């Protein structure tokens, strides 16, 4: 780690092929960063694995700051920005498997002295997925812990 600048040393770092990173050095949250991030994803299209189906690949995404105002509007019981964490989960679509996994997650939270505040189903749009991807498509959920 290059401690002078807090960035990975390029002479020793070789991982993260096909990764882009954007930040505002003043910490500003701007839509421009999201637009630029989407442009990076489009420019890295050649890095994504594809199967025999044109519409099935290995996926890509963006990691963003926690949208506290949005989450608080969805789940009013959430505390202040720094008082909770969000877990992004990919669960089986089978309802009984979800119930079992949620019980296990709740027990793990209890053991870790965390309180599971809420679950949120993340809306998804699978209209452009290929047949293979549709067969293994997970339920996307978020868990909120304090």
C-alpha positions as CSV (number, residue, x, y, z in Angstrom):
1,X,0.0,0.0,0.0
2,X,1.3,3.4,-0.9
3,X,0.7,5.1,2.4
4,X,1.6,8.5,1.2
5,X,-1.5,8.6,-1.0
6,X,-3.6,5.8,0.4
7,X,-3.7,4.0,-3.0
8,X,-2.5,0.5,-4.0
9,X,1.1,0.5,-5.2
10,X,0.9,-0.3,-8.9
11,X,4.3,-2.0,-8.9
12,X,3.0,-4.8,-6.6
13,X,-0.7,-4.9,-7.3
14,X,-1.9,-7.1,-10.1
15,X,-5.5,-8.0,-9.3
16,X,-8.8,-6.3,-10.1
17,X,-8.6,-6.7,-13.8
18,X,-11.6,-5.0,-15.4
19,X,-12.3,-2.7,-12.4
20,X,-12.9,1.0,-12.6
21,X,-13.0,3.4,-9.6
22,X,-14.4,6.9,-9.3
23,X,-14.4,9.3,-6.4
24,X,-15.0,12.9,-5.7
25,X,-12.0,14.1,-3.6
26,X,-14.3,16.5,-1.7
27,X,-16.8,13.8,-0.9
28,X,-19.6,15.3,-3.0
29,X,-22.4,12.9,-4.0
30,X,-23.1,13.7,-7.7
31,X,-25.1,12.1,-10.4
32,X,-22.1,12.7,-12.7
33,X,-20.2,10.0,-10.8
34,X,-23.0,7.5,-11.5
35,X,-23.1,8.5,-15.2
36,X,-19.3,8.1,-15.4
37,X,-19.6,4.7,-13.6
38,X,-22.1,3.5,-16.1
39,X,-19.8,4.6,-18.9
40,X,-17.0,2.6,-17.4
41,X,-19.2,-0.5,-17.3
42,X,-20.1,0.0,-20.9
43,X,-16.4,0.4,-21.8
44,X,-15.6,-2.8,-19.9
45,X,-18.1,-4.9,-21.8
46,X,-15.3,-6.8,-23.4
47,X,-14.2,-8.0,-20.0
48,X,-17.5,-9.8,-19.2
49,X,-17.8,-13.5,-19.7
50,X,-20.5,-14.7,-21.9
51,X,-22.1,-18.1,-22.4
52,X,-23.4,-19.6,-25.5
53,X,-26.5,-17.4,-25.1
54,X,-26.0,-13.8,-26.1
55,X,-28.1,-12.5,-23.1
56,X,-26.3,-14.6,-20.4
57,X,-23.0,-13.3,-18.9
58,X,-21.3,-13.1,-15.6
59,X,-22.8,-9.7,-14.6
60,X,-21.5,-6.4,-13.6
61,X,-22.4,-3.7,-11.1
62,X,-21.6,-0.6,-9.2
63,X,-20.8,0.0,-5.5
64,X,-22.3,3.3,-4.3
65,X,-22.5,5.1,-1.0
66,X,-25.4,4.1,1.2
67,X,-28.5,6.1,0.1
68,X,-29.6,6.9,3.6
69,X,-32.5,9.2,2.6
70,X,-33.9,6.6,0.3
71,X,-33.6,3.8,2.8
72,X,-35.1,5.9,5.6
73,X,-38.1,6.6,3.4
74,X,-38.5,2.9,2.8
75,X,-37.8,1.9,6.4
76,X,-38.6,4.7,8.8
77,X,-37.4,2.8,11.9
78,X,-33.8,3.1,10.7
79,X,-31.5,5.2,12.8
80,X,-28.9,7.8,11.7
81,X,-26.6,7.2,8.7
82,X,-23.8,5.8,10.9
83,X,-26.0,3.7,13.1
84,X,-26.8,0.8,10.7
85,X,-25.3,-1.3,8.0
86,X,-26.8,-2.8,4.8
87,X,-26.2,-6.3,3.5
88,X,-26.9,-7.1,-0.1
89,X,-28.0,-10.7,-0.4
90,X,-28.7,-13.1,-3.3
91,X,-31.1,-15.7,-1.9
92,X,-32.9,-18.7,-3.5
93,X,-36.3,-17.8,-4.9
94,X,-37.8,-20.7,-3.0
95,X,-39.8,-19.2,-0.1
96,X,-39.1,-22.0,2.3
97,X,-35.3,-21.8,1.7
98,X,-35.5,-18.1,2.2
99,X,-37.3,-18.5,5.5
100,X,-34.6,-21.0,6.7
101,X,-31.8,-18.7,5.6
102,X,-33.4,-15.7,7.2
103,X,-33.6,-17.6,10.5
104,X,-30.0,-18.5,10.3
105,X,-28.9,-14.9,9.4
106,X,-31.0,-13.6,12.4
107,X,-29.2,-16.1,14.7
108,X,-25.8,-15.1,13.4
109,X,-26.7,-11.4,13.9
110,X,-27.7,-12.2,17.5
111,X,-24.4,-14.0,18.1
112,X,-22.5,-11.0,16.7
113,X,-24.5,-8.6,19.0
114,X,-26.2,-7.0,16.1
115,X,-29.9,-6.3,15.8
116,X,-31.6,-7.2,12.5
117,X,-33.8,-4.2,11.9
118,X,-35.5,-5.0,8.6
119,X,-35.5,-6.9,5.3
120,X,-36.1,-5.2,1.9
121,X,-37.0,-6.9,-1.4
122,X,-34.9,-5.2,-4.1
123,X,-36.9,-4.6,-7.2
124,X,-35.3,-6.2,-10.3
125,X,-36.1,-6.2,-14.0
126,X,-35.3,-9.6,-15.6
127,X,-36.8,-8.9,-19.0
128,X,-33.5,-8.8,-20.8
129,X,-32.0,-12.0,-19.2
130,X,-31.2,-15.1,-21.2
131,X,-32.8,-18.5,-20.5
132,X,-29.8,-19.8,-18.6
133,X,-29.6,-16.7,-16.4
134,X,-33.4,-16.8,-15.7
135,X,-33.1,-20.4,-14.4
136,X,-30.6,-19.4,-11.8
137,X,-31.8,-15.9,-11.1
138,X,-31.8,-15.2,-7.3
139,X,-34.1,-13.2,-5.2
140,X,-32.2,-9.9,-4.4
141,X,-32.7,-8.7,-0.8
142,X,-31.2,-6.3,1.6
143,X,-30.9,-6.7,5.3
144,X,-30.4,-3.8,7.7
145,X,-28.6,-4.3,11.0
146,X,-27.7,-2.1,13.9
